[in-house]
Amino acid sequence: MAWVYLIIAGVLEIVWAVAMKQSDGLTRLGHVAIMVVAMIGSVTLLALAMRSLPLGTAYMIWTGIGALGAFAVGILFLGEGLTMPRLLAALLITAGMVLMKLSATE
């Protein structure tokens, strides 16, 4: 169950990052509200996952899901560029997450 919590926490991290971007410097209150609720949910689920997952594994996977998800949303929906260096960086993050998952004891 810890991995389910961790994946949902990572998805919520993507939600709050996108909501923060859409809040226009925290001036659009609806987006700010979404951001705050997603932040609370994300951190709460991360804490639940950390009950049984090692700190380094849980935190790295959580931030990796958020980083890769925000990267994808930026490219797919916000018009951000996809360059070879950015793609390589995303692939390296993915490789690190896979290795961390494979090395996890749970």
N, CA, C and O atoms as CSV, one atom per row, in Angstrom:
chain,resi,resn,atom,element,x,y,z
A,1,MET,N,N,0.822,-1.198,0.000
A,1,MET,CA,C,0.000,0.000,0.000
A,1,MET,C,C,0.868,1.265,0.000
A,1,MET,O,O,0.450,2.313,-0.491
A,2,ALA,N,N,2.069,1.153,0.551
A,2,ALA,CA,C,2.954,2.322,0.617
A,2,ALA,C,C,3.277,2.853,-0.772
A,2,ALA,O,O,3.351,4.065,-0.975
A,3,TRP,N,N,3.469,1.947,-1.732
A,3,TRP,CA,C,3.781,2.388,-3.099
A,3,TRP,C,C,2.593,3.085,-3.739
A,3,TRP,O,O,2.772,4.027,-4.511
A,4,VAL,N,N,1.394,2.641,-3.432
A,4,VAL,CA,C,0.189,3.311,-3.950
A,4,VAL,C,C,0.120,4.726,-3.383
A,4,VAL,O,O,-0.114,5.685,-4.118
A,5,TYR,N,N,0.326,4.851,-2.070
A,5,TYR,CA,C,0.346,6.184,-1.459
A,5,TYR,C,C,1.393,7.072,-2.127
A,5,TYR,O,O,1.143,8.242,-2.418
A,6,LEU,N,N,2.555,6.501,-2.359
A,6,LEU,CA,C,3.655,7.280,-2.922
A,6,LEU,C,C,3.348,7.747,-4.341
A,6,LEU,O,O,3.648,8.887,-4.695
A,7,ILE,N,N,2.763,6.890,-5.144
A,7,ILE,CA,C,2.418,7.280,-6.517
A,7,ILE,C,C,1.348,8.365,-6.518
A,7,ILE,O,O,1.444,9.332,-7.274
A,8,ILE,N,N,0.334,8.212,-5.681
A,8,ILE,CA,C,-0.709,9.248,-5.610
A,8,ILE,C,C,-0.119,10.551,-5.099
A,8,ILE,O,O,-0.472,11.624,-5.587
A,9,ALA,N,N,0.781,10.468,-4.119
A,9,ALA,CA,C,1.452,11.671,-3.606
A,9,ALA,C,C,2.219,12.365,-4.723
A,9,ALA,O,O,2.208,13.593,-4.812
A,10,GLY,N,N,2.886,11.588,-5.579
A,10,GLY,CA,C,3.620,12.159,-6.702
A,10,GLY,C,C,2.704,12.830,-7.704
A,10,GLY,O,O,3.023,13.899,-8.226
A,11,VAL,N,N,1.565,12.210,-7.976
A,11,VAL,CA,C,0.593,12.819,-8.893
A,11,VAL,C,C,0.065,14.130,-8.310
A,11,VAL,O,O,-0.099,15.115,-9.029
A,12,LEU,N,N,-0.197,14.133,-7.017
A,12,LEU,CA,C,-0.650,15.375,-6.379
A,12,LEU,C,C,0.434,16.445,-6.409
A,12,LEU,O,O,0.126,17.636,-6.444
A,13,GLU,N,N,1.676,16.039,-6.397
A,13,GLU,CA,C,2.764,17.014,-6.531
A,13,GLU,C,C,2.713,17.670,-7.905
A,13,GLU,O,O,2.959,18.870,-8.031
A,14,ILE,N,N,2.399,16.896,-8.925
A,14,ILE,CA,C,2.236,17.463,-10.266
A,14,ILE,C,C,1.075,18.460,-10.260
A,14,ILE,O,O,1.183,19.555,-10.812
A,15,VAL,N,N,-0.024,18.071,-9.636
A,15,VAL,CA,C,-1.208,18.945,-9.583
A,15,VAL,C,C,-0.868,20.271,-8.931
A,15,VAL,O,O,-1.237,21.326,-9.447
A,16,TRP,N,N,-0.163,20.234,-7.791
A,16,TRP,CA,C,0.101,21.512,-7.124
A,16,TRP,C,C,1.112,22.356,-7.885
A,16,TRP,O,O,1.041,23.585,-7.851
A,17,ALA,N,N,2.045,21.719,-8.567
A,17,ALA,CA,C,3.010,22.487,-9.353
A,17,ALA,C,C,2.320,23.184,-10.525
A,17,ALA,O,O,2.595,24.350,-10.809
A,18,VAL,N,N,1.431,22.472,-11.196
A,18,VAL,CA,C,0.693,23.073,-12.310
A,18,VAL,C,C,-0.236,24.170,-11.805
A,18,VAL,O,O,-0.339,25.233,-12.416
A,19,ALA,N,N,-0.909,23.911,-10.696
A,19,ALA,CA,C,-1.794,24.932,-10.123
A,19,ALA,C,C,-0.999,26.178,-9.728
A,19,ALA,O,O,-1.471,27.302,-9.899
A,20,MET,N,N,0.206,25.972,-9.200
A,20,MET,CA,C,1.045,27.122,-8.847
A,20,MET,C,C,1.382,27.944,-10.089
A,20,MET,O,O,1.315,29.173,-10.065
A,21,LYS,N,N,1.740,27.265,-11.162
A,21,LYS,CA,C,2.037,27.954,-12.416
A,21,LYS,C,C,0.808,28.723,-12.908
A,21,LYS,O,O,0.915,29.870,-13.344
A,22,GLN,N,N,-0.347,28.084,-12.833
A,22,GLN,CA,C,-1.580,28.695,-13.313
A,22,GLN,C,C,-2.109,29.792,-12.389
A,22,GLN,O,O,-3.002,30.546,-12.776
A,23,SER,N,N,-1.576,29.887,-11.190
A,23,SER,CA,C,-2.069,30.886,-10.228
A,23,SER,C,C,-1.585,32.299,-10.534
A,23,SER,O,O,-2.018,33.260,-9.897
A,24,ASP,N,N,-0.693,32.422,-11.505
A,24,ASP,CA,C,-0.182,33.741,-11.904
A,24,ASP,C,C,0.403,34.485,-10.705
A,24,ASP,O,O,-0.022,35.588,-10.361
A,25,GLY,N,N,1.392,33.846,-10.084
A,25,GLY,CA,C,2.050,34.484,-8.930
A,25,GLY,C,C,1.175,34.546,-7.702
A,25,GLY,O,O,1.233,35.503,-6.929
A,26,LEU,N,N,0.362,33.517,-7.526
A,26,LEU,CA,C,-0.554,33.381,-6.375
A,26,LEU,C,C,-1.637,34.451,-6.364
A,26,LEU,O,O,-2.126,34.826,-5.299
A,27,THR,N,N,-2.015,34.946,-7.537
A,27,THR,CA,C,-3.056,35.983,-7.618
A,27,THR,C,C,-4.415,35.421,-8.021
A,27,THR,O,O,-5.422,36.115,-7.879
A,28,ARG,N,N,-4.475,34.211,-8.508
A,28,ARG,CA,C,-5.746,33.585,-8.895
A,28,ARG,C,C,-6.123,32.597,-7.799
A,28,ARG,O,O,-5.575,31.498,-7.720
A,29,LEU,N,N,-7.065,33.004,-6.959
A,29,LEU,CA,C,-7.335,32.280,-5.716
A,29,LEU,C,C,-7.843,30.853,-5.929
A,29,LEU,O,O,-7.552,29.979,-5.112
A,30,GLY,N,N,-8.586,30.596,-6.992
A,30,GLY,CA,C,-9.037,29.230,-7.256
A,30,GLY,C,C,-7.864,28.285,-7.459
A,30,GLY,O,O,-7.851,27.170,-6.939
A,31,HIS,N,N,-6.884,28.744,-8.218
A,31,HIS,CA,C,-5.693,27.924,-8.442
A,31,HIS,C,C,-4.857,27.803,-7.178
A,31,HIS,O,O,-4.248,26.761,-6.931
A,32,VAL,N,N,-4.824,28.846,-6.388
A,32,VAL,CA,C,-4.100,28.788,-5.110
A,32,VAL,C,C,-4.754,27.749,-4.197
A,32,VAL,O,O,-4.059,26.984,-3.528
A,33,ALA,N,N,-6.083,27.720,-4.170
A,33,ALA,CA,C,-6.795,26.745,-3.332
A,33,ALA,C,C,-6.478,25.317,-3.783
A,33,ALA,O,O,-6.214,24.444,-2.956
A,34,ILE,N,N,-6.507,25.085,-5.094
A,34,ILE,CA,C,-6.156,23.757,-5.616
A,34,ILE,C,C,-4.731,23.402,-5.215
A,34,ILE,O,O,-4.452,22.275,-4.805
A,35,MET,N,N,-3.836,24.369,-5.335
A,35,MET,CA,C,-2.432,24.151,-4.991
A,35,MET,C,C,-2.281,23.737,-3.518
A,35,MET,O,O,-1.585,22.768,-3.212
A,36,VAL,N,N,-2.921,24.457,-2.630
A,36,VAL,CA,C,-2.781,24.188,-1.194
A,36,VAL,C,C,-3.355,22.814,-0.838
A,36,VAL,O,O,-2.733,22.054,-0.096
A,37,VAL,N,N,-4.537,22.500,-1.365
A,37,VAL,CA,C,-5.150,21.201,-1.074
A,37,VAL,C,C,-4.276,20.067,-1.617
A,37,VAL,O,O,-4.076,19.058,-0.941
A,38,ALA,N,N,-3.759,20.234,-2.833
A,38,ALA,CA,C,-2.898,19.199,-3.416
A,38,ALA,C,C,-1.595,19.061,-2.633
A,38,ALA,O,O,-1.095,17.951,-2.454
A,39,MET,N,N,-1.044,20.180,-2.167
A,39,MET,CA,C,0.180,20.120,-1.354
A,39,MET,C,C,-0.052,19.323,-0.073
A,39,MET,O,O,0.744,18.453,0.280
A,40,ILE,N,N,-1.141,19.626,0.611
A,40,ILE,CA,C,-1.446,18.938,1.863
A,40,ILE,C,C,-1.649,17.448,1.610
A,40,ILE,O,O,-1.121,16.612,2.343
A,41,GLY,N,N,-2.410,17.121,0.580
A,41,GLY,CA,C,-2.632,15.718,0.246
A,41,GLY,C,C,-1.351,15.011,-0.128
A,41,GLY,O,O,-1.119,13.877,0.292
A,42,SER,N,N,-0.515,15.667,-0.913
A,42,SER,CA,C,0.740,15.072,-1.357
A,42,SER,C,C,1.662,14.763,-0.187
A,42,SER,O,O,2.196,13.659,-0.081
A,43,VAL,N,N,1.842,15.731,0.680
A,43,VAL,CA,C,2.746,15.537,1.821
A,43,VAL,C,C,2.167,14.513,2.801
A,43,VAL,O,O,2.914,13.725,3.382
A,44,THR,N,N,0.864,14.518,2.985
A,44,THR,CA,C,0.237,13.539,3.874
A,44,THR,C,C,0.451,12.125,3.363
A,44,THR,O,O,0.820,11.235,4.129
A,45,LEU,N,N,0.222,11.914,2.068
A,45,LEU,CA,C,0.422,10.581,1.502
A,45,LEU,C,C,1.891,10.186,1.489
A,45,LEU,O,O,2.220,9.013,1.666
A,46,LEU,N,N,2.772,11.152,1.282
A,46,LEU,CA,C,4.208,10.856,1.374
A,46,LEU,C,C,4.549,10.384,2.783
A,46,LEU,O,O,5.298,9.422,2.952
A,47,ALA,N,N,4.008,11.050,3.783
A,47,ALA,CA,C,4.271,10.652,5.170
A,47,ALA,C,C,3.757,9.237,5.438
A,47,ALA,O,O,4.419,8.453,6.118
A,48,LEU,N,N,2.583,8.913,4.908
A,48,LEU,CA,C,2.052,7.560,5.089
A,48,LEU,C,C,2.948,6.525,4.405
A,48,LEU,O,O,3.196,5.451,4.953
A,49,ALA,N,N,3.428,6.854,3.209
A,49,ALA,CA,C,4.321,5.935,2.500
A,49,ALA,C,C,5.613,5.726,3.271
A,49,ALA,O,O,6.171,4.628,3.269
A,50,MET,N,N,6.089,6.772,3.927
A,50,MET,CA,C,7.355,6.687,4.668
A,50,MET,C,C,7.260,5.851,5.931
A,50,MET,O,O,8.275,5.570,6.568
A,51,ARG,N,N,6.051,5.451,6.299
A,51,ARG,CA,C,5.935,4.543,7.441
A,51,ARG,C,C,6.675,3.240,7.174
A,51,ARG,O,O,7.235,2.635,8.088
A,52,SER,N,N,6.675,2.810,5.905
A,52,SER,CA,C,7.332,1.537,5.611
A,52,SER,C,C,8.413,1.620,4.540
A,52,SER,O,O,9.187,0.676,4.380
A,53,LEU,N,N,8.481,2.708,3.816
A,53,LEU,CA,C,9.528,2.861,2.804
A,53,LEU,C,C,10.691,3.676,3.367
A,53,LEU,O,O,10.480,4.568,4.188
A,54,PRO,N,N,11.901,3.380,2.937
A,54,PRO,CA,C,13.047,4.177,3.377
A,54,PRO,C,C,12.904,5.639,2.923
A,54,PRO,O,O,12.344,5.916,1.863
A,55,LEU,N,N,13.405,6.545,3.723
A,55,LEU,CA,C,13.336,7.978,3.433
A,55,LEU,C,C,13.871,8.301,2.047
A,55,LEU,O,O,13.190,8.945,1.249
A,56,GLY,N,N,15.086,7.857,1.758
A,56,GLY,CA,C,15.717,8.189,0.482
A,56,GLY,C,C,14.924,7.677,-0.701
A,56,GLY,O,O,14.777,8.382,-1.700
A,57,THR,N,N,14.414,6.468,-0.607
A,57,THR,CA,C,13.618,5.892,-1.694
A,57,THR,C,C,12.330,6.679,-1.883
A,57,THR,O,O,12.014,7.106,-2.994
A,58,ALA,N,N,11.592,6.869,-0.805
A,58,ALA,CA,C,10.294,7.550,-0.894
A,58,ALA,C,C,10.457,8.973,-1.417
A,58,ALA,O,O,9.723,9.393,-2.312
A,59,TYR,N,N,11.402,9.705,-0.874
A,59,TYR,CA,C,11.555,11.104,-1.270
A,59,TYR,C,C,12.024,11.218,-2.715
A,59,TYR,O,O,11.564,12.093,-3.448
A,60,MET,N,N,12.923,10.354,-3.125
A,60,MET,CA,C,13.430,10.415,-4.490
A,60,MET,C,C,12.346,10.072,-5.504
A,60,MET,O,O,12.232,10.737,-6.535
A,61,ILE,N,N,11.558,9.054,-5.228
A,61,ILE,CA,C,10.476,8.682,-6.137
A,61,ILE,C,C,9.427,9.780,-6.175
A,61,ILE,O,O,8.932,10.117,-7.251
A,62,TRP,N,N,9.080,10.338,-5.036
A,62,TRP,CA,C,8.076,11.415,-4.945
A,62,TRP,C,C,8.504,12.629,-5.767
A,62,TRP,O,O,7.733,13.148,-6.574
A,63,THR,N,N,9.725,13.069,-5.556
A,63,THR,CA,C,10.190,14.236,-6.309
A,63,THR,C,C,10.364,13.908,-7.787
A,63,THR,O,O,10.139,14.761,-8.646
A,64,GLY,N,N,10.765,12.674,-8.086
A,64,GLY,CA,C,10.927,12.275,-9.482
A,64,GLY,C,C,9.606,12.268,-10.239
A,64,GLY,O,O,9.526,12.750,-11.369
A,65,ILE,N,N,8.562,11.713,-9.607
A,65,ILE,CA,C,7.240,11.730,-10.238
A,65,ILE,C,C,6.799,13.169,-10.481
A,65,ILE,O,O,6.302,13.502,-11.556
A,66,GLY,N,N,6.986,14.014,-9.475
A,66,GLY,CA,C,6.605,15.422,-9.626
A,66,GLY,C,C,7.390,16.123,-10.714
A,66,GLY,O,O,6.821,16.864,-11.516
A,67,ALA,N,N,8.686,15.896,-10.748
A,67,ALA,CA,C,9.532,16.553,-11.747
A,67,ALA,C,C,9.199,16.085,-13.153
A,67,ALA,O,O,9.047,16.904,-14.059
A,68,LEU,N,N,9.084,14.782,-13.343
A,68,LEU,CA,C,8.776,14.252,-14.671
A,68,LEU,C,C,7.368,14.633,-15.111
A,68,LEU,O,O,7.136,14.944,-16.280
A,69,GLY,N,N,6.442,14.606,-14.175
A,69,GLY,CA,C,5.065,14.988,-14.506
A,69,GLY,C,C,4.952,16.455,-14.879
A,69,GLY,O,O,4.278,16.802,-15.849
A,70,ALA,N,N,5.609,17.314,-14.115
A,70,ALA,CA,C,5.584,18.743,-14.429
A,70,ALA,C,C,6.269,19.010,-15.765
A,70,ALA,O,O,5.823,19.859,-16.537
A,71,PHE,N,N,7.336,18.296,-16.032
A,71,PHE,CA,C,8.044,18.391,-17.307
A,71,PHE,C,C,7.102,18.020,-18.455
A,71,PHE,O,O,7.030,18.729,-19.459
A,72,ALA,N,N,6.389,16.918,-18.304
A,72,ALA,CA,C,5.468,16.456,-19.348
A,72,ALA,C,C,4.313,17.427,-19.545
A,72,ALA,O,O,3.956,17.735,-20.682
A,73,VAL,N,N,3.725,17.912,-18.459
A,73,VAL,CA,C,2.623,18.879,-18.570
A,73,VAL,C,C,3.105,20.141,-19.263
A,73,VAL,O,O,2.403,20.695,-20.110
A,74,GLY,N,N,4.292,20.593,-18.910
A,74,GLY,CA,C,4.842,21.787,-19.544
A,74,GLY,C,C,4.974,21.630,-21.049
A,74,GLY,O,O,4.667,22.547,-21.811
A,75,ILE,N,N,5.426,20.477,-21.462
A,75,ILE,CA,C,5.605,20.227,-22.900
A,75,ILE,C,C,4.258,20.023,-23.599
A,75,ILE,O,O,3.995,20.620,-24.643
A,76,LEU,N,N,3.417,19.180,-23.015
A,76,LEU,CA,C,2.177,18.794,-23.676
A,76,LEU,C,C,1.090,19.865,-23.653
A,76,LEU,O,O,0.286,19.951,-24.582
A,77,PHE,N,N,1.059,20.680,-22.599
A,77,PHE,CA,C,-0.060,21.611,-22.445
A,77,PHE,C,C,0.327,23.076,-22.338
A,77,PHE,O,O,-0.511,23.950,-22.563
A,78,LEU,N,N,1.571,23.363,-22.000
A,78,LEU,CA,C,1.956,24.756,-21.767
A,78,LEU,C,C,2.913,25.300,-22.817
A,78,LEU,O,O,3.395,26.426,-22.694
A,79,GLY,N,N,3.187,24.521,-23.836
A,79,GLY,CA,C,4.015,25.005,-24.935
A,79,GLY,C,C,5.500,25.101,-24.649
A,79,GLY,O,O,6.217,25.806,-25.359
A,80,GLU,N,N,5.980,24.408,-23.626
A,80,GLU,CA,C,7.410,24.422,-23.341
A,80,GLU,C,C,8.140,23.538,-24.346
A,80,GLU,O,O,7.591,22.540,-24.814
A,81,GLY,N,N,9.358,23.899,-24.674
A,81,GLY,CA,C,10.110,23.187,-25.692
A,81,GLY,C,C,10.650,21.851,-25.225
A,81,GLY,O,O,10.971,21.663,-24.052
A,82,LEU,N,N,10.743,20.930,-26.166
A,82,LEU,CA,C,11.366,19.635,-25.912
A,82,LEU,C,C,12.663,19.600,-26.700
A,82,LEU,O,O,12.666,19.470,-27.924
A,83,THR,N,N,13.757,19.719,-25.976
A,83,THR,CA,C,15.073,19.673,-26.604
A,83,THR,C,C,15.774,18.388,-26.175
A,83,THR,O,O,15.378,17.747,-25.201
A,84,MET,N,N,16.792,18.029,-26.894
A,84,MET,CA,C,17.520,16.811,-26.569
A,84,MET,C,C,18.125,16.871,-25.155
A,84,MET,O,O,18.025,15.880,-24.430
A,85,PRO,N,N,18.741,17.974,-24.731
A,85,PRO,CA,C,19.265,18.004,-23.357
A,85,PRO,C,C,18.163,17.840,-22.296
A,85,PRO,O,O,18.377,17.162,-21.290
A,86,ARG,N,N,16.999,18.448,-22.508
A,86,ARG,CA,C,15.892,18.310,-21.553
A,86,ARG,C,C,15.383,16.875,-21.535
A,86,ARG,O,O,15.095,16.332,-20.468
A,87,LEU,N,N,15.271,16.260,-22.705
A,87,LEU,CA,C,14.827,14.875,-22.786
A,87,LEU,C,C,15.830,13.948,-22.109
A,87,LEU,O,O,15.433,13.031,-21.390
A,88,LEU,N,N,17.105,14.171,-22.325
A,88,LEU,CA,C,18.138,13.370,-21.677
A,88,LEU,C,C,18.073,13.515,-20.161
A,88,LEU,O,O,18.210,12.531,-19.434
A,89,ALA,N,N,17.865,14.733,-19.687
A,89,ALA,CA,C,17.737,14.953,-18.241
A,89,ALA,C,C,16.547,14.170,-17.681
A,89,ALA,O,O,16.658,13.552,-16.622
A,90,ALA,N,N,15.417,14.192,-18.381
A,90,ALA,CA,C,14.231,13.448,-17.941
A,90,ALA,C,C,14.506,11.947,-17.939
A,90,ALA,O,O,14.076,11.237,-17.030
A,91,LEU,N,N,15.217,11.464,-18.947
A,91,LEU,CA,C,15.555,10.042,-19.000
A,91,LEU,C,C,16.483,9.641,-17.854
A,91,LEU,O,O,16.361,8.544,-17.310
A,92,LEU,N,N,17.400,10.517,-17.492
A,92,LEU,CA,C,18.286,10.232,-16.361
A,92,LEU,C,C,17.518,10.187,-15.044
A,92,LEU,O,O,17.788,9.342,-14.190
A,93,ILE,N,N,16.561,11.099,-14.882
A,93,ILE,CA,C,15.712,11.070,-13.686
A,93,ILE,C,C,14.938,9.757,-13.644
A,93,ILE,O,O,14.843,9.119,-12.595
A,94,THR,N,N,14.389,9.360,-14.776
A,94,THR,CA,C,13.640,8.101,-14.853
A,94,THR,C,C,14.536,6.920,-14.502
A,94,THR,O,O,14.136,6.040,-13.740
A,95,ALA,N,N,15.727,6.896,-15.045
A,95,ALA,CA,C,16.657,5.804,-14.736
A,95,ALA,C,C,16.973,5.761,-13.242
A,95,ALA,O,O,17.031,4.683,-12.650
A,96,GLY,N,N,17.171,6.905,-12.644
A,96,GLY,CA,C,17.425,6.954,-11.205
A,96,GLY,C,C,16.257,6.426,-10.393
A,96,GLY,O,O,16.445,5.720,-9.402
A,97,MET,N,N,15.047,6.773,-10.820
A,97,MET,CA,C,13.854,6.287,-10.115
A,97,MET,C,C,13.726,4.765,-10.239
A,97,MET,O,O,13.404,4.085,-9.265
A,98,VAL,N,N,13.975,4.241,-11.423
A,98,VAL,CA,C,13.891,2.787,-11.627
A,98,VAL,C,C,14.921,2.079,-10.761
A,98,VAL,O,O,14.600,1.086,-10.107
A,99,LEU,N,N,16.145,2.572,-10.749
A,99,LEU,CA,C,17.183,1.955,-9.921
A,99,LEU,C,C,16.835,2.039,-8.435
A,99,LEU,O,O,17.073,1.090,-7.689
A,100,MET,N,N,16.272,3.168,-8.004
A,100,MET,CA,C,15.893,3.315,-6.605
A,100,MET,C,C,14.783,2.326,-6.250
A,100,MET,O,O,14.813,1.714,-5.183
A,101,LYS,N,N,13.815,2.172,-7.137
A,101,LYS,CA,C,12.725,1.211,-6.893
A,101,LYS,C,C,13.265,-0.218,-6.830
A,101,LYS,O,O,12.878,-0.998,-5.961
A,102,LEU,N,N,14.147,-0.547,-7.742
A,102,LEU,CA,C,14.722,-1.896,-7.757
A,102,LEU,C,C,15.555,-2.195,-6.519
A,102,LEU,O,O,15.682,-3.350,-6.111
A,103,SER,N,N,16.119,-1.156,-5.928
A,103,SER,CA,C,16.960,-1.358,-4.751
A,103,SER,C,C,16.176,-1.279,-3.439
A,103,SER,O,O,16.730,-1.533,-2.369
A,104,ALA,N,N,14.896,-0.929,-3.516
A,104,ALA,CA,C,14.079,-0.791,-2.298
A,104,ALA,C,C,13.876,-2.162,-1.645
A,104,ALA,O,O,13.781,-3.187,-2.319
A,105,THR,N,N,13.814,-2.142,-0.331
A,105,THR,CA,C,13.672,-3.385,0.416
A,105,THR,C,C,12.228,-3.821,0.547
A,105,THR,O,O,11.975,-4.970,0.909
A,106,GLU,N,N,11.253,-2.934,0.263
A,106,GLU,CA,C,9.849,-3.362,0.322
A,106,GLU,C,C,9.309,-3.600,-1.042
A,106,GLU,O,O,8.143,-3.966,-1.189
